[in-house]
Amino acid sequence: MVGRWFGAALAAIAVTGLASVVAHAQTDAAPAAAQTPAPRSPGELKLDVSRRPAEVLAFFGLKEGDVAAEFLAGGGYYAKVMAPIVGATGKVVAFNPPSFLQSEGALRNWADLLAQPDNIELQLKGTSDFAAADNSFDFAMMHLVYHDVYFESAQYGMLRADPDVFLAKLHRAMKPGGIVAVVDHAGLPGDTRAIVEATHRIDPATVKADFARAGFVLVATSDMLAKTGDDYNVNVFDPSIRGGTDRFMFKFMKAPSPVQGTR
């Protein structure tokens, strides 16, 4: 299985490079069985209280058999939740830039995750170098990360990305009728890159405009994760507000062809 191979290869990462290790692991992977849920840490389970992932995914319409993506997946919080829903006939592809897997803890987390007989795949790509075949995905999750398309950091290995280029690629990668789920921290209008740099928030109007230019249709919104009294000038990592920010939920669709209809 890919996970066991990946785990055994941890010691070779310094020599071979992380990207080649994961690419080799993906190439040699056996078909996913999805027999057991992916392991979730106590910290992830604690986050469920504020993030409400089951309700969120029900709103966005993830279903069995979907091929789903999680962008800037980090430790795979949503990948782990989505995998049991899409089941053995579906798959979750987690996208992470290589910089997200540099620490020993991050490597071991993914080694453990990929060791399970489940249906999660890891690809080492960020938003600046994202690539996927046309019509690859039924569903894509961008949980608290769309603002990072505007974020640039040498320290964290986040290369400058062009939102229009990324969303054009994403549009091609989605199947007709496919859903892109966006949950993010609400922010102020203005210079988006400056606001993201200062607060890690984004103006909801900017997100709507970006996706509309790419050809996506906004089909539903939800105030499920809305919070009153949130000061948009405060960085989301500030202890005074962390975990309690005002969050918007946008459900975008790649318009289906007249013959295919909605999924």
C-alpha positions as CSV (number, residue, x, y, z in Angstrom):
1,M,0.0,0.0,0.0
2,V,1.1,3.6,-0.7
3,G,1.1,4.6,3.0
4,R,3.4,1.8,4.2
5,W,5.8,2.6,1.3
6,F,5.7,6.3,2.2
7,G,6.3,5.6,5.9
8,A,9.3,3.4,5.2
9,A,10.7,6.1,2.9
10,L,10.8,8.8,5.5
11,A,14.4,8.2,6.2
12,A,15.3,8.6,2.5
13,I,13.6,12.0,2.1
14,A,16.8,14.0,2.7
15,V,18.4,12.1,-0.2
16,T,15.7,11.6,-2.7
17,G,13.6,14.7,-2.0
18,L,10.0,14.7,-0.7
19,A,8.4,15.4,-4.1
20,S,10.0,12.3,-5.7
21,V,9.1,10.1,-2.7
22,V,5.4,11.0,-2.9
23,A,5.3,10.8,-6.7
24,H,6.8,7.3,-6.6
25,A,4.3,6.3,-3.9
26,Q,1.4,7.5,-6.0
27,T,2.6,5.7,-9.1
28,D,3.0,2.4,-7.2
29,A,-0.3,2.7,-5.2
30,A,-2.8,-0.1,-5.2
31,P,-6.4,0.7,-5.7
32,A,-8.0,2.4,-2.7
33,A,-10.1,0.2,-0.5
34,A,-11.7,2.7,1.8
35,Q,-12.3,0.0,4.4
36,T,-11.6,2.1,7.6
37,P,-11.9,5.8,8.4
38,A,-8.7,7.8,8.4
39,P,-7.3,8.4,11.9
40,R,-8.3,11.8,13.4
41,S,-6.4,13.4,16.3
42,P,-7.9,14.7,19.5
43,G,-7.2,18.2,18.2
44,E,-9.1,17.6,15.0
45,L,-12.0,16.2,16.9
46,K,-12.0,19.3,19.1
47,L,-12.1,21.6,16.1
48,D,-15.3,19.8,14.9
49,V,-17.3,21.8,17.5
50,S,-16.7,25.1,15.8
51,R,-16.2,23.9,12.2
52,R,-19.2,21.6,12.1
53,P,-17.8,19.6,9.2
54,A,-20.7,17.1,8.8
55,E,-23.2,19.9,8.5
56,V,-20.9,21.9,6.2
57,L,-20.4,19.0,3.8
58,A,-24.2,18.2,3.9
59,F,-24.8,21.8,2.8
60,F,-22.3,21.6,0.0
61,G,-23.6,18.2,-1.2
62,L,-20.6,15.9,-1.1
63,K,-21.8,12.4,-1.9
64,E,-20.7,8.8,-2.2
65,G,-18.7,8.1,-5.3
66,D,-17.4,11.7,-5.7
67,V,-13.8,12.4,-6.6
68,A,-13.0,15.3,-4.3
69,A,-10.0,17.6,-3.8
70,E,-8.8,19.4,-0.7
71,F,-6.6,22.4,-1.4
72,L,-3.8,23.5,1.0
73,A,-4.8,20.5,3.0
74,G,-2.3,20.9,5.8
75,G,-2.8,17.9,8.0
76,G,-5.7,16.7,6.0
77,Y,-8.5,17.8,8.3
78,Y,-11.2,17.8,5.7
79,A,-9.7,15.0,3.6
80,K,-10.1,12.7,6.6
81,V,-13.8,13.7,7.0
82,M,-14.6,13.5,3.3
83,A,-13.0,10.1,2.7
84,P,-15.7,8.0,4.5
85,I,-18.4,10.0,2.7
86,V,-17.2,9.4,-0.8
87,G,-16.5,5.8,0.1
88,A,-14.8,3.0,-1.8
89,T,-16.1,4.2,-5.2
90,G,-14.8,7.7,-4.6
91,K,-11.5,9.3,-3.8
92,V,-10.0,12.4,-2.0
93,V,-7.0,14.1,-3.4
94,A,-5.2,16.3,-0.9
95,F,-3.0,19.1,-2.4
96,N,-0.1,20.5,-0.3
97,P,3.0,22.4,-1.3
98,P,6.1,20.6,-0.3
99,S,6.8,23.2,2.4
100,F,3.8,21.9,4.3
101,L,5.5,18.6,4.9
102,Q,9.0,19.6,6.0
103,S,8.6,18.9,9.8
104,E,8.9,15.5,11.2
105,G,5.4,15.8,12.7
106,A,3.8,16.6,9.4
107,L,5.7,13.8,7.7
108,R,4.6,11.3,10.3
109,N,1.0,12.5,10.1
110,W,0.8,11.8,6.4
111,A,2.7,8.6,6.7
112,D,0.2,7.4,9.2
113,L,-2.7,8.7,7.1
114,L,-1.6,7.1,3.9
115,A,-0.9,3.8,5.7
116,Q,-4.6,3.3,6.2
117,P,-6.5,1.2,3.6
118,D,-8.5,4.3,2.6
119,N,-9.0,6.4,-0.5
120,I,-6.9,9.5,0.2
121,E,-4.1,10.5,-2.2
122,L,-1.5,13.2,-1.6
123,Q,-0.1,15.5,-4.3
124,L,2.6,18.0,-3.6
125,K,1.3,21.1,-5.3
126,G,0.2,24.5,-4.1
127,T,-2.0,27.1,-5.7
128,S,0.9,28.6,-7.7
129,D,1.7,25.3,-9.4
130,F,-1.6,23.5,-9.3
131,A,-2.3,21.1,-12.2
132,A,-4.9,18.5,-12.8
133,A,-6.5,16.8,-15.8
134,D,-9.6,18.3,-17.3
135,N,-12.9,17.1,-15.7
136,S,-11.1,15.4,-12.8
137,F,-13.2,16.4,-9.8
138,D,-16.8,16.3,-8.7
139,F,-16.1,18.3,-5.6
140,A,-13.4,20.6,-4.3
141,M,-13.0,22.0,-0.7
142,M,-11.2,25.2,0.1
143,H,-11.6,25.5,3.8
144,L,-10.1,28.7,5.3
145,V,-7.6,28.8,2.5
146,Y,-8.9,30.7,-0.5
147,H,-7.4,33.9,0.9
148,D,-4.0,32.2,0.7
149,V,-4.2,32.3,-3.1
150,Y,-3.3,36.0,-2.4
151,F,-0.7,35.2,0.3
152,E,3.0,35.1,-0.5
153,S,5.6,34.0,2.1
154,A,9.2,32.8,1.6
155,Q,9.2,31.6,5.2
156,Y,6.3,29.3,4.6
157,G,7.2,28.3,1.1
158,M,4.1,30.0,-0.3
159,L,4.9,31.2,-3.8
160,R,3.1,34.1,-5.4
161,A,0.0,32.9,-7.2
162,D,-2.3,34.5,-9.7
163,P,-5.9,34.0,-8.5
164,D,-7.2,34.2,-12.1
165,V,-4.8,31.6,-13.4
166,F,-5.4,29.2,-10.4
167,L,-9.2,29.5,-10.8
168,A,-9.0,29.0,-14.6
169,K,-7.1,25.7,-14.0
170,L,-9.6,24.7,-11.3
171,H,-12.5,25.4,-13.6
172,R,-11.0,23.1,-16.2
173,A,-10.3,20.4,-13.5
174,M,-13.9,20.4,-12.3
175,K,-16.5,18.2,-14.0
176,P,-19.5,19.9,-15.4
177,G,-21.9,20.3,-12.5
178,G,-19.0,20.0,-10.1
179,I,-19.1,21.9,-6.8
180,V,-16.4,24.1,-5.3
181,A,-16.9,24.7,-1.6
182,V,-15.4,27.8,-0.1
183,V,-15.3,28.6,3.6
184,D,-13.2,31.5,4.7
185,H,-12.7,34.3,7.2
186,A,-14.6,37.4,6.3
187,G,-12.5,40.5,5.8
188,L,-12.5,44.1,4.8
189,P,-12.6,45.5,1.2
190,G,-9.5,47.1,-0.2
191,D,-6.1,45.9,-1.3
192,T,-6.7,42.1,-1.1
193,R,-3.0,41.1,-0.9
194,A,-2.3,43.7,1.9
195,I,-5.4,42.6,3.8
196,V,-4.5,38.9,3.6
197,E,-0.9,39.7,4.7
198,A,-2.2,41.6,7.7
199,T,-5.2,39.6,8.8
200,H,-5.5,36.3,6.8
201,R,-9.0,37.4,5.9
202,I,-10.7,38.2,2.6
203,D,-13.6,40.3,1.5
204,P,-16.5,38.0,0.4
205,A,-17.2,40.2,-2.5
206,T,-13.7,39.6,-3.8
207,V,-14.2,35.8,-3.7
208,K,-17.5,36.1,-5.6
209,A,-15.9,38.3,-8.3
210,D,-12.9,36.0,-8.7
211,F,-15.1,32.9,-9.2
212,A,-17.5,34.7,-11.5
213,R,-14.6,35.8,-13.8
214,A,-13.5,32.1,-13.9
215,G,-16.9,31.0,-15.1
216,F,-18.3,29.5,-11.9
217,V,-21.8,30.1,-10.8
218,L,-22.7,30.9,-7.2
219,V,-25.6,28.6,-6.4
220,A,-26.0,28.9,-2.6
221,T,-24.6,30.6,0.5
222,S,-24.9,29.9,4.2
223,D,-24.5,31.8,7.4
224,M,-24.0,28.6,9.4
225,L,-20.5,29.7,10.5
226,A,-21.3,33.5,10.8
227,K,-20.2,35.3,14.0
228,T,-21.4,38.7,15.1
229,G,-19.0,41.1,16.7
230,D,-15.9,39.9,14.9
231,D,-13.4,42.7,14.3
232,Y,-12.2,42.3,10.7
233,N,-9.1,44.3,11.5
234,V,-7.8,41.5,13.9
235,N,-5.6,38.8,12.5
236,V,-7.4,35.4,12.6
237,F,-4.5,33.9,14.6
238,D,-4.8,36.4,17.4
239,P,-5.7,34.5,20.6
240,S,-8.6,36.9,21.2
241,I,-10.5,35.6,18.1
242,R,-8.8,32.4,16.9
243,G,-11.4,29.8,16.2
244,G,-14.2,32.3,16.5
245,T,-14.0,34.4,13.3
246,D,-17.0,35.3,11.2
247,R,-16.9,32.9,8.3
248,F,-18.8,32.9,5.0
249,M,-19.8,29.8,3.0
250,F,-20.1,29.9,-0.8
251,K,-21.2,27.0,-3.0
252,F,-19.9,27.5,-6.5
253,M,-20.7,25.2,-9.5
254,K,-19.1,24.7,-12.9
255,A,-22.1,25.0,-15.1
256,P,-23.3,21.7,-16.5
257,S,-23.7,21.1,-20.2
258,P,-27.3,21.0,-21.5
259,V,-26.9,17.3,-22.2
260,Q,-25.4,16.2,-18.9
261,G,-27.5,18.3,-16.5
262,T,-26.5,18.6,-12.8
263,R,-24.8,15.9,-10.9
